[in-house]
Amino acid sequence: MAFIIGRKIEMTQKFKDDGTVVPVTLILAEPNVVTQVKSEEADGYKAVQIGTEVRDALSKPRTGHLKDIPLVSLLREFRASPGELKRGDAITVEAFAPGVHVDVVGISKGRGYAGVMKRHHFHGKKATHGTKDQERMPGSIASQRQGKVIKGQRMSGHMGTDRVTVKNLEVISVDPQTNVIALKGAIPGARGGLVMIKTRTGNTVWQV
């Protein structure tokens, strides 16, 4: 299993040999460093912690944690068997090959405060036959018998900035010179947003 941390660049398109156009998302994934390997015996589960984006200085606790390896500012943990990976190893885009399918995790774009029609796709009310100023209202949120608003009631509120996983995206191309991976389709988040990529080899848990 391969995994890496990167940042979304933009969407574009690539052409196959037969002329077919493929929409792709470009991801810049600088070389990651393995910062910690967790084992069943010591930690109770198997996981690999990796980091990226080297900095000149970090806090003392972070500096101590990264002793003798590059000072990376972004750390993410993947529930996976380390295999041959050990602390200090580098992970590059060459771990992925065209044709491989991956899962991508990112943070969706923030949409601010949104109403129920935009946030939950309510169809709204009729604009005729006595309706006034109620076309986009949510309607009743509770009943007299019920007495209270139940937990999870769909209402207006903050929309976006959610953790989103997009599964089974195909790797179209990998460029080791520029550290750019091209994935077929769209991935969550805005340009420059942090994303995590992992090959599909079974049901695993992502840790942030």
Z-matrix of the N, CA and C atoms (Angstrom, degrees):
N
C 1 1.463
C 2 1.522 1 109.53
N 3 1.329 2 116.19 1 138.62
C 4 1.457 3 122.10 2 179.37
C 5 1.514 4 109.59 3 -117.70
N 6 1.338 5 116.77 4 146.83
C 7 1.452 6 121.43 5 177.78
C 8 1.514 7 109.01 6 -151.69
N 9 1.329 8 115.44 7 154.92
C 10 1.470 9 120.17 8 -177.64
C 11 1.525 10 109.03 9 -162.00
N 12 1.331 11 116.55 10 157.74
C 13 1.460 12 123.66 11 176.43
C 14 1.522 13 108.22 12 -107.52
N 15 1.315 14 117.26 13 137.45
C 16 1.455 15 120.72 14 178.88
C 17 1.510 16 111.70 15 -149.09
N 18 1.314 17 115.17 16 -174.20
C 19 1.462 18 121.73 17 177.43
C 20 1.527 19 109.28 18 -130.82
N 21 1.328 20 113.72 19 138.58
C 22 1.463 21 120.31 20 -179.19
C 23 1.525 22 110.40 21 -69.11
N 24 1.319 23 116.07 22 132.68
C 25 1.467 24 120.41 23 178.52
C 26 1.530 25 110.08 24 -96.50
N 27 1.334 26 115.58 25 -65.72
C 28 1.456 27 120.60 26 -178.11
C 29 1.525 28 109.02 27 -172.04
N 30 1.327 29 116.24 28 174.64
C 31 1.457 30 121.41 29 171.92
C 32 1.516 31 109.34 30 -102.08
N 33 1.311 32 115.19 31 146.55
C 34 1.460 33 121.28 32 177.84
C 35 1.525 34 107.37 33 -153.10
N 36 1.313 35 117.12 34 -159.28
C 37 1.458 36 119.73 35 178.54
C 38 1.521 37 109.94 36 -141.80
N 39 1.308 38 115.17 37 151.14
C 40 1.457 39 121.55 38 176.90
C 41 1.520 40 108.85 39 -128.09
N 42 1.324 41 114.94 40 155.37
C 43 1.458 42 120.88 41 -178.64
C 44 1.522 43 109.71 42 -110.27
N 45 1.326 44 115.45 43 132.83
C 46 1.459 45 120.57 44 174.22
C 47 1.525 46 109.84 45 -79.89
N 48 1.322 47 114.74 46 173.08
C 49 1.466 48 119.40 47 -178.33
C 50 1.524 49 112.10 48 -62.27
N 51 1.331 50 117.18 49 -29.20
C 52 1.457 51 120.07 50 -179.83
C 53 1.525 52 113.08 51 -87.98
N 54 1.336 53 116.51 52 5.42
C 55 1.459 54 120.82 53 177.97
C 56 1.507 55 114.67 54 91.64
N 57 1.318 56 117.88 55 -1.62
C 58 1.464 57 121.06 56 179.17
C 59 1.522 58 110.56 57 -68.21
N 60 1.335 59 116.61 58 135.32
C 61 1.456 60 121.79 59 179.32
C 62 1.528 61 109.22 60 -89.81
N 63 1.324 62 116.92 61 132.07
C 64 1.458 63 122.02 62 179.99
C 65 1.530 64 108.93 63 -121.28
N 66 1.339 65 118.63 64 119.73
C 67 1.474 66 119.76 65 175.31
C 68 1.520 67 109.59 66 -73.23
N 69 1.323 68 116.79 67 130.67
C 70 1.462 69 120.55 68 -176.65
C 71 1.523 70 110.46 69 -133.20
N 72 1.321 71 114.54 70 156.44
C 73 1.463 72 122.12 71 171.40
C 74 1.516 73 108.04 72 -111.30
N 75 1.321 74 116.37 73 129.41
C 76 1.462 75 121.34 74 179.53
C 77 1.523 76 109.63 75 -91.46
N 78 1.331 77 115.76 76 133.87
C 79 1.457 78 122.08 77 -179.99
C 80 1.520 79 108.87 78 -126.64
N 81 1.323 80 115.42 79 126.72
C 82 1.462 81 121.06 80 175.96
C 83 1.521 82 108.43 81 -90.15
N 84 1.324 83 116.12 82 116.01
C 85 1.455 84 121.85 83 -178.45
C 86 1.517 85 108.90 84 -123.30
N 87 1.328 86 115.79 85 90.91
C 88 1.458 87 119.98 86 176.55
C 89 1.531 88 108.95 87 -63.55
N 90 1.347 89 117.34 88 157.81
C 91 1.466 90 119.13 89 179.03
C 92 1.527 91 112.51 90 -52.99
N 93 1.315 92 116.34 91 126.47
C 94 1.468 93 122.79 92 177.18
C 95 1.517 94 109.60 93 -93.12
N 96 1.316 95 116.03 94 155.84
C 97 1.458 96 121.30 95 178.72
C 98 1.526 97 109.04 96 -120.12
N 99 1.311 98 116.54 97 138.71
C 100 1.463 99 121.28 98 176.68
C 101 1.522 100 107.83 99 -76.85
N 102 1.334 101 116.62 100 117.61
C 103 1.467 102 121.20 101 -176.33
C 104 1.523 103 112.95 102 -99.77
N 105 1.344 104 117.31 103 -21.57
C 106 1.464 105 119.84 104 179.65
C 107 1.522 106 109.57 105 -162.72
N 108 1.322 107 115.51 106 140.89
C 109 1.461 108 121.56 107 174.81
C 110 1.520 109 107.94 108 -118.83
N 111 1.329 110 116.47 109 119.20
C 112 1.456 111 121.08 110 -177.87
C 113 1.525 112 109.89 111 -99.55
N 114 1.328 113 115.35 112 141.89
C 115 1.458 114 121.20 113 -176.76
C 116 1.519 115 110.66 114 -120.25
N 117 1.319 116 115.27 115 162.37
C 118 1.462 117 121.53 116 178.91
C 119 1.522 118 111.01 117 -62.97
N 120 1.325 119 116.37 118 -37.28
C 121 1.462 120 120.45 119 -176.29
C 122 1.529 121 112.05 120 -71.56
N 123 1.322 122 117.38 121 -43.71
C 124 1.463 123 120.77 122 -174.28
C 125 1.529 124 113.07 123 -87.62
N 126 1.334 125 117.26 124 -36.05
C 127 1.463 126 120.53 125 -172.01
C 128 1.517 127 114.10 126 -117.27
N 129 1.310 128 118.09 127 -9.82
C 130 1.450 129 120.64 128 179.27
C 131 1.516 130 114.42 129 90.14
N 132 1.318 131 117.96 130 -5.25
C 133 1.463 132 121.85 131 177.39
C 134 1.525 133 108.65 132 -160.64
N 135 1.320 134 115.12 133 160.99
C 136 1.453 135 120.75 134 178.83
C 137 1.525 136 109.92 135 -95.22
N 138 1.310 137 116.01 136 132.01
C 139 1.458 138 120.73 137 179.22
C 140 1.515 139 109.93 138 -160.92
N 141 1.312 140 115.16 139 160.37
C 142 1.460 141 122.13 140 176.48
C 143 1.517 142 108.14 141 -127.66
N 144 1.328 143 116.25 142 125.86
C 145 1.466 144 121.51 143 177.28
C 146 1.519 145 108.21 144 -101.91
N 147 1.336 146 116.35 145 128.04
C 148 1.453 147 120.89 146 179.31
C 149 1.519 148 109.30 147 -126.05
N 150 1.320 149 115.77 148 160.95
C 151 1.459 150 121.14 149 -178.16
C 152 1.511 151 111.57 150 -141.00
N 153 1.326 152 115.17 151 161.37
C 154 1.451 153 121.61 152 178.92
C 155 1.520 154 109.61 153 -150.72
N 156 1.331 155 116.61 154 174.76
C 157 1.467 156 125.23 155 -179.32
C 158 1.524 157 110.88 156 64.10
N 159 1.319 158 115.41 157 84.26
C 160 1.462 159 123.17 158 -177.40
C 161 1.525 160 110.15 159 -70.26
N 162 1.326 161 116.23 160 138.41
C 163 1.456 162 123.60 161 177.46
C 164 1.530 163 109.71 162 -122.89
N 165 1.348 164 115.50 163 158.57
C 166 1.466 165 120.13 164 178.99
C 167 1.524 166 111.56 165 -74.05
N 168 1.324 167 116.90 166 -33.53
C 169 1.465 168 120.02 167 -177.69
C 170 1.521 169 109.46 168 -148.67
N 171 1.332 170 115.34 169 144.91
C 172 1.450 171 121.88 170 177.13
C 173 1.522 172 108.97 171 -134.70
N 174 1.313 173 117.24 172 179.03
C 175 1.452 174 120.58 173 177.29
C 176 1.532 175 109.99 174 -64.11
N 177 1.328 176 116.33 175 159.04
C 178 1.460 177 120.17 176 -178.11
C 179 1.529 178 112.79 177 -60.73
N 180 1.342 179 119.50 178 -43.69
C 181 1.467 180 118.10 179 177.26
C 182 1.527 181 112.59 180 -60.28
N 183 1.338 182 116.69 181 -43.35
C 184 1.468 183 119.88 182 179.75
C 185 1.530 184 110.25 183 -66.45
N 186 1.325 185 117.85 184 -40.03
C 187 1.460 186 121.32 185 178.36
C 188 1.519 187 111.27 186 -61.81
N 189 1.339 188 116.13 187 -40.70
C 190 1.456 189 119.51 188 178.14
C 191 1.514 190 111.97 189 -66.56
N 192 1.329 191 116.30 190 -37.52
C 193 1.457 192 120.04 191 179.02
C 194 1.525 193 111.48 192 -66.19
N 195 1.337 194 116.23 193 -30.96
C 196 1.459 195 121.41 194 -177.23
C 197 1.525 196 112.26 195 -102.73
N 198 1.303 197 117.25 196 28.66
C 199 1.464 198 121.22 197 -178.27
C 200 1.530 199 110.75 198 -59.53
N 201 1.318 200 115.34 199 131.82
C 202 1.468 201 124.54 200 175.96
C 203 1.529 202 113.58 201 72.22
N 204 1.331 203 118.19 202 8.63
C 205 1.468 204 121.23 203 173.96
C 206 1.523 205 108.01 204 -131.64
N 207 1.339 206 118.95 205 165.86
C 208 1.473 207 120.21 206 -178.39
C 209 1.525 208 112.79 207 -55.83
N 210 1.340 209 115.88 208 144.61
C 211 1.459 210 121.79 209 179.90
C 212 1.530 211 109.10 210 -81.86
N 213 1.308 212 115.58 211 93.09
C 214 1.469 213 121.20 212 -179.44
C 215 1.523 214 109.18 213 -96.32
N 216 1.331 215 115.89 214 140.31
C 217 1.466 216 120.43 215 -174.55
C 218 1.519 217 112.96 216 -92.04
N 219 1.330 218 117.90 217 -20.72
C 220 1.455 219 121.17 218 -178.41
C 221 1.524 220 109.95 219 -112.13
N 222 1.316 221 116.82 220 122.02
C 223 1.456 222 122.05 221 179.43
C 224 1.535 223 109.11 222 -120.05
N 225 1.310 224 115.88 223 136.47
C 226 1.462 225 122.05 224 174.13
C 227 1.527 226 108.81 225 -140.07
N 228 1.328 227 114.86 226 149.46
C 229 1.458 228 120.78 227 -175.76
C 230 1.523 229 110.22 228 -117.72
N 231 1.323 230 116.53 229 137.06
C 232 1.446 231 123.32 230 179.62
C 233 1.520 232 109.24 231 -118.82
N 234 1.334 233 116.00 232 126.40
C 235 1.453 234 120.36 233 175.40
C 236 1.523 235 107.88 234 -74.08
N 237 1.281 236 116.73 235 99.17
C 238 1.456 237 120.76 236 -177.25
C 239 1.517 238 109.26 237 -160.64
N 240 1.300 239 115.96 238 158.65
C 241 1.458 240 120.84 239 175.33
C 242 1.522 241 108.49 240 -75.05
N 243 1.318 242 119.01 241 129.70
C 244 1.463 243 120.64 242 -175.78
C 245 1.514 244 114.02 243 -66.73
N 246 1.325 245 117.34 244 -24.36
C 247 1.455 246 118.82 245 -177.42
C 248 1.514 247 110.69 246 63.71
N 249 1.330 248 115.98 247 -122.40
C 250 1.464 249 120.75 248 179.76
C 251 1.529 250 112.39 249 -94.10
N 252 1.336 251 117.12 250 1.28
C 253 1.463 252 119.24 251 -179.60
C 254 1.514 253 111.20 252 -70.33
N 255 1.332 254 115.38 253 143.15
C 256 1.457 255 121.28 254 175.32
C 257 1.516 256 108.76 255 -141.47
N 258 1.316 257 116.14 256 165.25
C 259 1.472 258 121.78 257 -176.41
C 260 1.527 259 110.54 258 -56.95
N 261 1.342 260 115.57 259 130.94
C 262 1.450 261 121.15 260 179.71
C 263 1.515 262 114.47 261 97.79
N 264 1.336 263 117.73 262 -12.37
C 265 1.462 264 120.20 263 178.90
C 266 1.523 265 110.71 264 -69.07
N 267 1.320 266 115.68 265 152.78
C 268 1.462 267 122.12 266 178.91
C 269 1.525 268 109.64 267 -102.14
N 270 1.333 269 115.73 268 141.79
C 271 1.460 270 122.93 269 176.03
C 272 1.525 271 107.48 270 -119.00
N 273 1.319 272 116.91 271 123.19
C 274 1.462 273 121.65 272 -177.54
C 275 1.526 274 109.83 273 -119.14
N 276 1.334 275 115.14 274 175.12
C 277 1.467 276 120.29 275 -179.96
C 278 1.524 277 111.56 276 -65.95
N 279 1.316 278 117.62 277 -16.07
C 280 1.460 279 120.23 278 179.64
C 281 1.524 280 112.13 279 -67.76
N 282 1.352 281 116.69 280 -10.29
C 283 1.467 282 119.81 281 175.76
C 284 1.514 283 111.36 282 -70.15
N 285 1.349 284 117.48 283 -14.28
C 286 1.460 285 122.19 284 179.06
C 287 1.523 286 109.37 285 -110.25
N 288 1.305 287 115.34 286 147.28
C 289 1.460 288 121.06 287 -179.36
C 290 1.523 289 109.66 288 -126.20
N 291 1.331 290 117.76 289 147.18
C 292 1.471 291 119.78 290 176.95
C 293 1.528 292 111.34 291 -55.96
N 294 1.328 293 115.31 292 137.20
C 295 1.451 294 120.42 293 -178.76
C 296 1.510 295 113.95 294 99.68
N 297 1.340 296 116.94 295 -18.55
C 298 1.466 297 121.07 296 178.98
C 299 1.527 298 109.15 297 -74.97
N 300 1.323 299 117.27 298 146.05
C 301 1.457 300 121.97 299 178.31
C 302 1.528 301 109.88 300 -103.51
N 303 1.334 302 115.71 301 138.99
C 304 1.459 303 121.41 302 -173.60
C 305 1.521 304 110.44 303 -133.50
N 306 1.336 305 114.74 304 163.13
C 307 1.464 306 122.84 305 169.68
C 308 1.520 307 108.22 306 -106.63
N 309 1.325 308 116.65 307 141.14
C 310 1.462 309 121.46 308 -178.37
C 311 1.523 310 109.40 309 -125.00
N 312 1.329 311 116.48 310 131.02
C 313 1.463 312 122.62 311 177.91
C 314 1.520 313 108.88 312 -114.50
N 315 1.332 314 116.28 313 133.10
C 316 1.449 315 121.28 314 177.63
C 317 1.519 316 110.44 315 -152.73
N 318 1.327 317 115.82 316 177.89
C 319 1.464 318 122.56 317 177.69
C 320 1.521 319 108.13 318 -104.86
N 321 1.333 320 116.56 319 122.78
C 322 1.457 321 120.79 320 -176.91
C 323 1.529 322 111.19 321 -66.45
N 324 1.307 323 115.99 322 159.97
C 325 1.456 324 121.91 323 179.49
C 326 1.526 325 110.77 324 -63.56
N 327 1.311 326 116.20 325 141.14
C 328 1.454 327 120.44 326 176.18
C 329 1.519 328 111.31 327 -78.30
N 330 1.350 329 116.49 328 134.69
C 331 1.464 330 121.09 329 -179.32
C 332 1.518 331 112.55 330 -112.95
N 333 1.324 332 117.24 331 4.29
C 334 1.451 333 119.67 332 179.64
C 335 1.519 334 112.41 333 74.74
N 336 1.325 335 116.07 334 -157.79
C 337 1.464 336 121.55 335 179.09
C 338 1.515 337 108.31 336 -81.87
N 339 1.338 338 116.44 337 123.42
C 340 1.461 339 120.68 338 -176.25
C 341 1.520 340 110.43 339 -127.47
N 342 1.321 341 115.12 340 152.26
C 343 1.460 342 121.21 341 178.01
C 344 1.519 343 111.79 342 -82.24
N 345 1.324 344 115.55 343 178.91
C 346 1.464 345 119.59 344 -174.03
C 347 1.530 346 112.08 345 -70.94
N 348 1.319 347 119.02 346 -27.36
C 349 1.453 348 119.92 347 -179.48
C 350 1.526 349 110.66 348 -70.48
N 351 1.301 350 117.62 349 -39.46
C 352 1.460 351 120.59 350 178.75
C 353 1.525 352 111.64 351 -81.87
N 354 1.315 353 116.46 352 -37.81
C 355 1.468 354 120.36 353 -174.47
C 356 1.525 355 112.86 354 -80.28
N 357 1.340 356 117.25 355 -39.49
C 358 1.465 357 121.11 356 -175.56
C 359 1.524 358 113.27 357 -121.46
N 360 1.326 359 117.93 358 5.92
C 361 1.458 360 122.86 359 175.47
C 362 1.538 361 112.75 360 64.65
N 363 1.353 362 117.17 361 35.04
C 364 1.458 363 119.82 362 171.84
C 365 1.538 364 108.36 363 -62.94
N 366 1.333 365 117.21 364 144.57
C 367 1.465 366 119.40 365 -176.72
C 368 1.523 367 112.43 366 -83.87
N 369 1.325 368 118.74 367 -9.76
C 370 1.457 369 120.95 368 179.96
C 371 1.521 370 112.16 369 82.31
N 372 1.322 371 115.70 370 -177.68
C 373 1.455 372 121.45 371 -177.90
C 374 1.521 373 110.80 372 -111.67
N 375 1.316 374 115.71 373 167.48
C 376 1.452 375 119.85 374 178.43
C 377 1.532 376 110.26 375 -65.74
N 378 1.297 377 116.10 376 145.79
C 379 1.466 378 120.71 377 -178.74
C 380 1.522 379 112.11 378 -92.77
N 381 1.331 380 117.99 379 5.86
C 382 1.468 381 121.50 380 -177.70
C 383 1.525 382 110.31 381 -126.46
N 384 1.329 383 115.63 382 -176.29
C 385 1.463 384 123.42 383 175.40
C 386 1.530 385 112.30 384 58.12
N 387 1.312 386 115.32 385 50.96
C 388 1.452 387 120.04 386 172.58
C 389 1.514 388 115.93 387 90.05
N 390 1.338 389 118.14 388 -5.82
C 391 1.470 390 119.88 389 178.33
C 392 1.516 391 110.07 390 -71.54
N 393 1.330 392 115.41 391 130.04
C 394 1.463 393 119.60 392 -179.72
C 395 1.526 394 109.42 393 -138.64
N 396 1.327 395 116.67 394 120.81
C 397 1.467 396 123.00 395 176.28
C 398 1.532 397 112.50 396 58.56
N 399 1.318 398 117.35 397 25.94
C 400 1.462 399 120.45 398 -177.83
C 401 1.540 400 112.76 399 -125.46
N 402 1.324 401 117.20 400 7.68
C 403 1.461 402 119.29 401 -172.75
C 404 1.528 403 113.29 402 -60.24
N 405 1.341 404 117.25 403 -34.57
C 406 1.454 405 120.18 404 -176.59
C 407 1.532 406 112.52 405 -112.12
N 408 1.308 407 117.59 406 16.79
C 409 1.460 408 121.61 407 -178.93
C 410 1.535 409 111.07 408 -79.93
N 411 1.330 410 117.53 409 153.54
C 412 1.473 411 120.39 410 -177.29
C 413 1.512 412 114.29 411 -76.87
N 414 1.331 413 118.37 412 -18.74
C 415 1.453 414 119.99 413 -176.42
C 416 1.510 415 111.83 414 85.99
N 417 1.317 416 117.13 415 -164.32
C 418 1.458 417 121.81 416 -177.60
C 419 1.530 418 110.84 417 -65.55
N 420 1.335 419 116.25 418 139.27
C 421 1.462 420 120.45 419 179.98
C 422 1.522 421 112.14 420 -110.63
N 423 1.333 422 117.98 421 -6.94
C 424 1.466 423 121.06 422 178.01
C 425 1.525 424 107.67 423 -162.32
N 426 1.322 425 116.54 424 169.70
C 427 1.460 426 121.35 425 179.44
C 428 1.525 427 109.78 426 -116.13
N 429 1.335 428 116.08 427 161.88
C 430 1.462 429 120.19 428 179.35
C 431 1.526 430 110.61 429 -64.49
N 432 1.323 431 116.53 430 -37.89
C 433 1.459 432 119.89 431 179.45
C 434 1.533 433 111.31 432 -68.91
N 435 1.319 434 114.28 433 -39.12
C 436 1.471 435 119.54 434 -179.23
C 437 1.525 436 110.34 435 -68.79
N 438 1.289 437 116.86 436 -44.84
C 439 1.453 438 121.17 437 173.23
C 440 1.503 439 116.17 438 87.14
N 441 1.307 440 118.34 439 -26.21
C 442 1.463 441 119.16 440 -177.61
C 443 1.529 442 109.29 441 -138.97
N 444 1.316 443 116.23 442 164.77
C 445 1.459 444 121.71 443 175.74
C 446 1.532 445 107.75 444 -84.38
N 447 1.323 446 116.77 445 121.72
C 448 1.460 447 120.03 446 -176.09
C 449 1.527 448 110.78 447 -70.50
N 450 1.321 449 114.51 448 152.27
C 451 1.459 450 120.40 449 178.37
C 452 1.527 451 109.80 450 -65.34
N 453 1.321 452 115.93 451 135.93
C 454 1.456 453 120.63 452 -179.93
C 455 1.515 454 114.38 453 90.21
N 456 1.333 455 117.54 454 3.88
C 457 1.464 456 121.14 455 178.55
C 458 1.526 457 109.87 456 -57.71
N 459 1.313 458 116.53 457 131.52
C 460 1.460 459 120.32 458 -178.94
C 461 1.526 460 109.83 459 -75.39
N 462 1.327 461 114.86 460 115.75
C 463 1.456 462 121.43 461 -178.01
C 464 1.512 463 109.22 462 -139.80
N 465 1.333 464 115.57 463 175.68
C 466 1.459 465 119.49 464 176.51
C 467 1.522 466 109.41 465 -69.79
N 468 1.317 467 116.41 466 157.35
C 469 1.449 468 119.78 467 -179.99
C 470 1.518 469 110.95 468 165.68
N 471 1.329 470 114.61 469 -168.73
C 472 1.466 471 120.06 470 -177.89
C 473 1.520 472 110.57 471 -65.89
N 474 1.316 473 116.23 472 133.96
C 475 1.459 474 121.76 473 -177.20
C 476 1.521 475 109.73 474 -122.71
N 477 1.323 476 116.43 475 137.80
C 478 1.461 477 120.89 476 178.47
C 479 1.516 478 112.61 477 94.26
N 480 1.336 479 115.27 478 -170.31
C 481 1.470 480 124.49 479 -176.61
C 482 1.527 481 110.86 480 51.73
N 483 1.325 482 116.02 481 41.41
C 484 1.456 483 122.18 482 177.17
C 485 1.526 484 109.63 483 -105.93
N 486 1.322 485 115.12 484 151.80
C 487 1.457 486 120.33 485 175.15
C 488 1.531 487 108.63 486 -74.88
N 489 1.329 488 115.89 487 121.67
C 490 1.457 489 121.37 488 -174.70
C 491 1.527 490 109.05 489 -125.94
N 492 1.335 491 115.82 490 136.73
C 493 1.458 492 121.71 491 176.13
C 494 1.519 493 109.28 492 -114.50
N 495 1.317 494 116.36 493 126.08
C 496 1.464 495 122.47 494 174.64
C 497 1.520 496 107.12 495 -109.71
N 498 1.329 497 115.84 496 123.50
C 499 1.462 498 120.27 497 -172.49
C 500 1.526 499 112.22 498 -104.40
N 501 1.325 500 112.71 499 155.42
C 502 1.469 501 121.86 500 168.88
C 503 1.521 502 112.99 501 63.09
N 504 1.323 503 118.03 502 45.47
C 505 1.455 504 121.67 503 174.74
C 506 1.527 505 109.39 504 -92.49
N 507 1.300 506 115.68 505 139.03
C 508 1.468 507 120.19 506 -177.26
C 509 1.525 508 111.20 507 -87.38
N 510 1.323 509 116.54 508 137.25
C 511 1.460 510 122.07 509 173.91
C 512 1.520 511 107.68 510 -79.71
N 513 1.333 512 116.66 511 117.75
C 514 1.467 513 121.29 512 -178.25
C 515 1.520 514 111.29 513 -87.72
N 516 1.332 515 116.71 514 -44.34
C 517 1.467 516 119.54 515 -179.89
C 518 1.514 517 109.96 516 -153.98
N 519 1.328 518 115.04 517 156.29
C 520 1.463 519 122.87 518 177.72
C 521 1.516 520 107.97 519 -133.91
N 522 1.333 521 116.96 520 129.01
C 523 1.466 522 121.59 521 -179.81
C 524 1.524 523 109.09 522 -117.64
N 525 1.347 524 118.98 523 100.32
C 526 1.471 525 121.20 524 -179.64
C 527 1.527 526 113.31 525 -65.56
N 528 1.331 527 117.31 526 -22.42
C 529 1.458 528 119.89 527 -178.86
C 530 1.531 529 111.88 528 -70.86
N 531 1.326 530 116.13 529 -40.45
C 532 1.467 531 120.51 530 -178.44
C 533 1.526 532 113.02 531 -105.45
N 534 1.354 533 117.20 532 -3.13
C 535 1.471 534 122.44 533 -178.94
C 536 1.530 535 112.06 534 60.98
N 537 1.324 536 116.33 535 39.16
C 538 1.456 537 121.84 536 -178.41
C 539 1.522 538 109.54 537 -113.50
N 540 1.342 539 115.59 538 131.71
C 541 1.460 540 122.80 539 174.94
C 542 1.529 541 108.06 540 -111.26
N 543 1.319 542 116.47 541 134.43
C 544 1.461 543 121.89 542 176.99
C 545 1.517 544 108.49 543 -106.98
N 546 1.340 545 117.10 544 118.95
C 547 1.459 546 122.69 545 179.61
C 548 1.517 547 109.80 546 -110.28
N 549 1.319 548 116.76 547 139.79
C 550 1.458 549 121.05 548 -179.98
C 551 1.521 550 109.76 549 -71.09
N 552 1.335 551 116.12 550 129.65
C 553 1.457 552 120.80 551 177.04
C 554 1.509 553 113.05 552 94.08
N 555 1.332 554 115.12 553 -170.08
C 556 1.459 555 122.43 554 -176.14
C 557 1.516 556 110.58 555 -101.92
N 558 1.319 557 116.09 556 152.85
C 559 1.454 558 122.44 557 176.01
C 560 1.523 559 108.31 558 -127.37
N 561 1.330 560 118.37 559 157.12
C 562 1.470 561 120.15 560 -176.52
C 563 1.514 562 112.73 561 -70.26
N 564 1.337 563 115.46 562 152.98
C 565 1.454 564 120.71 563 173.03
C 566 1.515 565 113.61 564 107.49
N 567 1.320 566 114.10 565 164.77
C 568 1.453 567 121.38 566 177.77
C 569 1.519 568 110.24 567 -88.88
N 570 1.309 569 116.29 568 173.07
C 571 1.458 570 120.33 569 176.35
C 572 1.532 571 109.70 570 -60.80
N 573 1.310 572 115.55 571 134.50
C 574 1.458 573 120.38 572 -177.73
C 575 1.513 574 113.41 573 86.47
N 576 1.334 575 117.58 574 -2.45
C 577 1.454 576 120.42 575 -179.59
C 578 1.520 577 112.17 576 -72.41
N 579 1.320 578 115.45 577 148.40
C 580 1.462 579 121.80 578 -179.76
C 581 1.525 580 109.83 579 -75.65
N 582 1.327 581 116.67 580 134.87
C 583 1.462 582 121.84 581 177.83
C 584 1.524 583 109.03 582 -134.54
N 585 1.326 584 114.92 583 152.87
C 586 1.459 585 121.86 584 176.36
C 587 1.521 586 108.36 585 -120.30
N 588 1.309 587 116.20 586 132.50
C 589 1.458 588 122.26 587 -176.52
C 590 1.523 589 108.95 588 -118.42
N 591 1.332 590 115.70 589 135.55
C 592 1.463 591 120.64 590 179.12
C 593 1.521 592 109.09 591 -144.87
N 594 1.320 593 116.64 592 136.02
C 595 1.456 594 120.02 593 176.67
C 596 1.525 595 110.10 594 -67.77
N 597 1.324 596 116.22 595 151.34
C 598 1.455 597 122.30 596 -178.01
C 599 1.522 598 109.75 597 -85.76
N 600 1.348 599 115.82 598 105.13
C 601 1.458 600 120.16 599 178.12
C 602 1.509 601 111.16 600 -133.01
N 603 1.332 602 118.60 601 19.81
C 604 1.454 603 121.47 602 -179.83
C 605 1.520 604 110.97 603 136.18
N 606 1.317 605 116.08 604 -178.14
C 607 1.452 606 121.72 605 -178.86
C 608 1.521 607 109.50 606 -84.51
N 609 1.330 608 116.83 607 109.75
C 610 1.449 609 121.97 608 177.61
C 611 1.511 610 109.08 609 -126.01
N 612 1.315 611 116.45 610 163.13
C 613 1.460 612 122.00 611 -176.43
C 614 1.516 613 108.99 612 -107.48
N 615 1.335 614 115.95 613 133.65
C 616 1.459 615 121.60 614 176.72
C 617 1.528 616 108.70 615 -89.69
N 618 1.315 617 116.17 616 138.93
C 619 1.456 618 121.34 617 176.69
C 620 1.518 619 108.71 618 -120.95
N 621 1.335 620 116.85 619 134.69
C 622 1.457 621 121.35 620 177.66
C 623 1.519 622 108.96 621 -117.54
